[in-house]
């Protein structure tokens, strides 16, 4: 007898209709640019993974995840190679080429200047950061959790973009749906560590319950990007707090720390 908690999938041939492409928040419009933030809607997964879970590592039914990826790829240029990494909550950045796009190195950021390579990162409260230099056709994608932010992943991402020919003055950044100041409550000692290691972080903190404080992780990342050379006008925040909008986006905090699905954020340039 099947465990009632075991999620089930709806095979494609069993569907009464062809699902529509998943909704995607598009931060920019530029020639050949392929970039966006997915939410949790538009897929076939059920239960805690409903519906557009794109992670194979959280316990979802493999057939459901495969169908979700089919739906996503249908929304991308047909020749796109989606590159991913094994995310480890650090600040390592790797360069991706068409030859290496199918590898899965341990890192939390990627950059590329090769057409047809789309960089994808998975999140469920951490800050997804998409980067592009539309003139040089260089793209980047970062998974900025609090450990990565402390490790300087934003600055590392800009340095890696520059190494591929991008100009910091021409790079645009989009910070996607992630946990907000309203909901990111941490231990007081961690908040103090942020203030000690990232001085501007003290501006983005408010008191929480006894022994705790709230941090605005997106605002801290924004400051780091400006310090790395980006113009303030080139940085935008896209989408709401994931915990407040858990009906639209996966959120570990909203799930009380339980396993949940993960949504994809992606950036790259089409081959044609």
C-alpha positions as CSV (number, residue, x, y, z in Angstrom):
1,X,0.0,0.0,0.0
2,X,1.4,3.4,-1.0
3,X,2.4,5.7,1.8
4,X,-0.2,8.5,1.8
5,X,2.5,11.1,2.3
6,X,4.4,9.9,-0.8
7,X,3.8,12.5,-3.5
8,X,2.4,11.3,-6.8
9,X,3.0,12.5,-10.3
10,X,0.7,13.0,-13.2
11,X,2.3,11.4,-16.3
12,X,2.1,13.6,-19.3
13,X,-0.1,11.2,-21.2
14,X,-2.6,11.1,-18.4
15,X,-3.2,14.8,-18.4
16,X,-6.5,16.0,-19.7
17,X,-4.8,19.0,-21.3
18,X,-1.3,20.2,-22.1
19,X,-0.1,22.5,-19.2
20,X,0.7,26.1,-20.1
21,X,4.3,27.3,-19.8
22,X,5.2,28.3,-16.2
23,X,4.9,32.0,-15.3
24,X,8.3,33.7,-15.3
25,X,9.2,37.1,-13.9
26,X,11.4,38.7,-16.6
27,X,13.7,41.4,-15.2
28,X,15.0,42.8,-18.5
29,X,14.4,43.0,-22.2
30,X,17.5,43.0,-24.4
31,X,18.7,41.4,-27.6
32,X,19.2,37.7,-27.2
33,X,19.0,37.9,-23.4
34,X,17.3,34.9,-21.7
35,X,16.7,35.6,-18.0
36,X,13.9,35.2,-15.5
37,X,12.7,34.1,-12.1
38,X,10.4,31.1,-11.8
39,X,7.9,30.6,-9.0
40,X,6.2,27.5,-7.7
41,X,3.3,27.6,-10.2
42,X,3.1,26.0,-13.6
43,X,4.3,22.5,-13.0
44,X,2.9,19.0,-12.2
45,X,4.4,18.2,-8.8
46,X,2.1,17.8,-5.8
47,X,2.1,18.1,-2.0
48,X,4.9,20.1,-0.5
49,X,6.5,20.3,-4.0
50,X,3.5,21.8,-5.8
51,X,3.8,22.5,-8.5
52,X,6.9,23.7,-10.3
53,X,9.7,22.1,-8.2
54,X,12.8,21.8,-10.3
55,X,15.1,20.1,-7.8
56,X,15.8,16.4,-8.1
57,X,17.4,16.3,-4.6
58,X,14.4,17.1,-2.3
59,X,12.4,13.9,-2.5
60,X,10.0,14.8,-5.3
61,X,8.9,12.1,-7.8
62,X,11.5,12.0,-10.5
63,X,8.9,11.8,-13.3
64,X,7.3,15.0,-12.0
65,X,10.6,16.9,-11.9
66,X,11.4,15.7,-15.4
67,X,8.1,17.0,-16.6
68,X,8.6,20.3,-14.9
69,X,12.0,20.6,-16.6
70,X,10.3,19.8,-20.0
71,X,7.9,22.6,-19.4
72,X,10.6,25.1,-18.5
73,X,12.8,24.2,-21.5
74,X,9.8,24.8,-23.7
75,X,9.9,28.4,-22.5
76,X,13.6,28.7,-23.4
77,X,15.3,29.0,-26.8
78,X,15.4,25.5,-28.3
79,X,19.2,25.3,-28.4
80,X,19.7,26.3,-24.7
81,X,22.0,24.3,-22.5
82,X,21.0,24.9,-18.9
83,X,24.0,24.8,-16.6
84,X,23.7,24.2,-12.9
85,X,26.0,23.6,-9.9
86,X,25.9,21.7,-6.7
87,X,25.1,24.6,-4.4
88,X,27.0,24.6,-1.1
89,X,26.2,28.0,0.5
90,X,29.6,29.4,-0.3
91,X,31.0,32.0,-2.6
92,X,32.8,30.0,-5.3
93,X,32.2,31.2,-8.9
94,X,32.8,29.0,-11.9
95,X,33.0,29.8,-15.6
96,X,30.7,27.8,-17.8
97,X,31.2,27.0,-21.5
98,X,29.1,24.8,-23.8
99,X,31.6,22.0,-23.3
100,X,31.3,22.2,-19.5
101,X,27.6,23.1,-19.2
102,X,26.5,19.5,-18.3
103,X,29.0,19.3,-15.4
104,X,27.9,20.0,-11.8
105,X,30.8,21.5,-9.9
106,X,30.4,22.5,-6.3
107,X,29.9,26.2,-6.3
108,X,27.2,28.9,-5.8
109,X,27.7,31.1,-8.8
110,X,28.4,30.8,-12.5
111,X,29.4,33.2,-15.3
112,X,29.5,32.7,-19.1
113,X,30.1,34.5,-22.3
114,X,29.1,31.6,-24.5
115,X,25.9,32.0,-26.5
116,X,23.3,29.3,-25.8
117,X,24.4,28.6,-22.2
118,X,21.8,29.5,-19.7
119,X,22.9,29.6,-16.0
120,X,20.4,28.3,-13.5
121,X,20.4,28.4,-9.7
122,X,17.8,27.0,-7.3
123,X,16.5,28.8,-4.2
124,X,13.7,28.8,-1.6
125,X,14.4,31.9,0.5
126,X,18.1,32.7,-0.4
127,X,18.7,35.6,-2.8
128,X,18.9,34.7,-6.5
129,X,21.1,37.3,-8.3
130,X,21.1,37.5,-12.1
131,X,23.8,39.6,-13.8
132,X,24.2,40.7,-17.4
133,X,26.3,42.9,-19.6
134,X,24.2,43.2,-22.7
135,X,26.9,44.9,-24.7
136,X,29.6,42.2,-24.1
137,X,27.0,39.3,-23.9
138,X,28.3,38.1,-20.5
139,X,25.9,36.6,-18.0
140,X,26.0,35.5,-14.4
141,X,23.8,33.8,-11.8
142,X,24.5,33.7,-8.1
143,X,22.9,31.8,-5.1
144,X,23.3,34.3,-2.3
145,X,22.5,32.7,1.0
146,X,23.7,34.4,4.2
147,X,26.9,32.4,4.3
148,X,27.6,33.3,0.7
149,X,26.9,37.0,1.4
150,X,29.3,37.0,4.3
151,X,31.8,35.3,2.0
152,X,31.5,38.1,-0.6
153,X,29.7,36.2,-3.4
154,X,28.4,39.4,-4.9
155,X,31.9,40.9,-5.3
156,X,33.2,37.5,-6.5
157,X,30.5,37.4,-9.2
158,X,31.4,40.8,-10.5
159,X,35.1,40.0,-10.5
160,X,34.3,36.8,-12.5
161,X,32.1,38.8,-14.9
162,X,34.9,41.3,-15.4
163,X,37.4,38.5,-16.2
164,X,35.2,37.5,-19.1
165,X,35.3,41.1,-20.6
166,X,32.3,42.6,-18.9
167,X,32.5,46.2,-17.6
168,X,31.2,46.8,-14.1
169,X,29.7,50.1,-15.3
170,X,27.6,48.2,-17.9
171,X,26.5,45.3,-15.7
172,X,22.9,45.1,-14.6
173,X,21.7,43.0,-11.7
174,X,18.4,41.7,-10.7
175,X,17.8,40.4,-7.2
176,X,14.9,37.9,-7.3
177,X,12.2,36.7,-4.9
178,X,13.8,35.9,-1.5
179,X,13.1,36.3,2.2
180,X,12.7,39.9,3.2
181,X,13.5,42.0,6.2
182,X,10.0,41.3,7.4
183,X,10.7,37.6,7.9
184,X,14.5,37.0,8.0
185,X,15.0,36.8,11.8
186,X,18.4,35.5,12.9
187,X,20.3,35.1,16.1
188,X,21.7,38.4,17.5
189,X,25.3,37.1,17.2
190,X,24.8,36.4,13.5
191,X,23.4,39.9,13.0
192,X,26.4,41.4,14.9
193,X,28.7,39.3,12.7
194,X,27.2,40.8,9.6
195,X,27.7,44.3,11.1
196,X,31.3,43.5,11.9
197,X,32.2,42.0,8.5
198,X,30.0,44.1,6.3
199,X,29.7,47.6,7.9
200,X,26.8,48.7,5.7
201,X,24.8,45.7,7.0
202,X,24.1,47.6,10.2
203,X,21.8,49.9,8.2
204,X,19.7,46.9,7.1
205,X,19.0,45.4,10.5
206,X,16.1,45.9,13.0
207,X,15.4,44.4,16.4
208,X,13.6,41.1,16.7
209,X,12.5,39.0,19.6
210,X,14.9,38.9,22.6
211,X,18.3,37.6,21.4
212,X,17.3,38.0,17.8
213,X,17.3,40.5,14.9
214,X,16.0,40.9,11.4
215,X,18.2,41.4,8.4
216,X,17.5,42.7,4.9
217,X,19.6,40.3,2.9
218,X,18.6,41.8,-0.5
219,X,19.6,45.3,0.6
220,X,23.0,44.0,1.9
221,X,23.7,42.3,-1.5
222,X,22.7,45.5,-3.2
223,X,25.2,47.4,-1.2
224,X,27.9,44.9,-2.0
225,X,27.2,45.1,-5.8
226,X,27.5,48.9,-5.6
227,X,30.8,48.6,-3.8
228,X,31.9,46.2,-6.6
229,X,31.3,49.0,-9.2
230,X,27.6,48.7,-10.3
231,X,25.6,51.8,-10.6
232,X,22.7,51.9,-8.1
233,X,20.3,52.5,-11.0
234,X,21.5,49.2,-12.6
235,X,20.3,47.1,-9.6
236,X,16.7,46.1,-9.2
237,X,14.7,43.9,-6.9
238,X,12.2,41.7,-8.5
239,X,9.4,40.0,-6.7
240,X,8.2,39.8,-3.1
241,X,9.4,38.2,0.1
242,X,9.2,34.4,-0.4
243,X,7.9,33.7,3.1
244,X,5.1,36.3,2.8
245,X,4.2,35.0,-0.7
246,X,4.6,31.2,0.0
247,X,1.6,30.5,-2.3
248,X,3.6,31.8,-5.2
249,X,7.2,30.9,-4.2
250,X,8.8,28.0,-2.3
251,X,10.0,29.1,1.1
252,X,11.8,26.9,3.7
253,X,10.9,29.5,6.4
254,X,7.2,29.3,5.5
255,X,7.4,25.5,5.7
256,X,8.8,25.7,9.2
257,X,12.2,24.3,8.0
258,X,10.5,21.3,6.4
259,X,11.5,20.0,3.0
260,X,10.0,21.9,0.2
261,X,10.5,22.4,-3.5
262,X,13.0,24.8,-5.1
263,X,12.5,27.4,-7.8
264,X,14.9,28.2,-10.6
265,X,16.4,31.6,-11.6
266,X,18.3,31.8,-14.9
267,X,20.3,34.0,-17.1
268,X,22.2,33.7,-20.4
269,X,22.2,34.8,-24.1
270,X,20.6,32.9,-26.9
271,X,22.7,31.6,-29.7
272,X,20.6,33.4,-32.3
